[in-house]
């Protein structure tokens, strides 16, 4: 098995595992096995029927995402993954930060546009906002065009870096996806809150109000452009 096959299979495994854990996490949330006393919106009752109703689109998008990963690696591996197999820890952290920064910047302006443009909101983004009080899997309960367009940001960051270490890429997938699962969990943040870091409360309020708090990983664009609720 060559490096391409190894990288591709491990990447698909990581994406599949994250979403499997996310579905289990969602099931535990809606069955009140965990986090019942930690709900940000305590009066909201999200039962199993809510999860099952959203499952078909979740499965469709995850399946499409896996196909998307395969196509991305097949056609763009040389642009995504650098020739250096292993970089120092500092380089990996630097690459991760840059990719997250470009990802979040692009996401902020895309997300804001999806709310300000009524046609895009009604035809695409409104699907995601069927969840006023989201559960973890709702992070990808979206129109396929929405999550696909979201890949542009990190891809720009990776291109500007001339490709990143495969370890940086895998770490990005883990950090970004687990962050999305957490901020859509509807549960109060239990981790240390860093300055300008997007908390569960920050994004849950966006779902409750449907306006403002457009950022995800970081919140500085909401502060600077006065869109913070």
Buried (B, 14 or more C-beta within 10 A) or exposed (E): EEEEEEBBEEBBEBBBEBBEBBBEBBBBBBEEEEBEEBBBBEEEEBEEEBBEEBBEBBBEBBEBBBEBBEEBBEEBBEEBBBEEEEBEEEBBEBBBEBBBBBBBBBBBBBBBEBBEEEEBBEEBBBBBBEBEBBBBBBBBBBBBEBBBBBBBBBBBBBBEBEBBBBBBBBBBBBBBBBBBBBBBBBBBBEEEEEEBBBBBBBBBBBBBEBEBBBBBBBBBBBEEEEBBE
